Amino acid sequence: MRDASLSGLEIWLAGTPAELDAAVRALTTAGRLAWRGAPRPMTGADAGRARMYVRLTVTPTRRTNRPARPDCDEGAAVLPFPDRRQHAG
């Protein structure tokens, strides 16, 4: 992979080889992969992990405002938080 000009979003990743692969797959949904460096093994307390340099070409887009609440919460987990007003005082 060769990108003559230094351009785009530059990211250093650190993690296990499987985590690095998953991160690169996820990042390529946001843009075009312009450069993917070779994973460099880490040592010491980070043995088993690697670091890798990635560069993406990302087209900035204007984000639309999201609704305050989703239209549907099917499949969402609802956590049983206690009502704080009951404990005020």
Protein Blocks (a to p, Z undefined) as FASTA:
>chain_A
ZZfbagdjdddddddfklmmmmmmmmmmmmccfbdcdddddehjlgoiacdddddddddd
ddddddfbdfbfghiacdddddfklmgZZ
